[in-house]
Amino acid sequence: MERTILSLFHLLILGILGGCATAPKNASLVDGPEDVPSAQESLAGRLDKIQPGTSLADFRAAFPDSYVRAQRGSQTAYEIVRVQKFVTQQDINRQNFWVGFGSPQARSVRQTLWFYFYQDVLVQWGQPNDWPPAPDKIIEIRQR
């Protein structure tokens, strides 16, 4: 019995000293929260396929995971939400020190991009707070 307890104690010490903690699945290992890639960086390949003037059909082909956020008349706003899970090296080191194995709890960052369409043509896109709620100047384009 005493020998079993001693063996378990040695295994625990070796685990702590060996540092067996790892990043959880689907989580990025970054130096700090500010190093988590932005939504623009994560979606760069797909964002390169669209620009103002892109048709709604081409947009939906590039971003099938987008959904309608708001609609008024012939104006439609689509939204893409990216939730990125991450752990820092400090999280890994803390897990190694206190537990010695396993994965630390992943943190997450929620990032949103909006895409504005007028008559099914992309007008602009960006983060939700890129445009003021009450603009100083409103420019209308009228078609006759």
C-alpha angles and dihedrals in degrees: 000000000000090000091052092051090048091050092049089049091052091049091051092050092048090050092052094046093043094055103222098174115124137185114270120253115278091017125115121226109229135167093238141347090266089063095063106117114254121242088254091056093045093048097037095119093053095039090056088065094062136058136155107304095037113138121244090243092056091046092051090049090055094040111030089158093064121106137195111271099176139353134192122167108312093343119098130177119203124196134207119193122197119191109193119193119207146164128201128228086248089059090052092048091049090050090050092049098047103030107010097216143034128053129299119237109277118235122213140213120204114210126183134197125190126206119198121207130188115194089347094305122114111248102173143336139197143108119329094252095049091098126051116241091231109035121205092228132028118200117196127198112203124198119204 
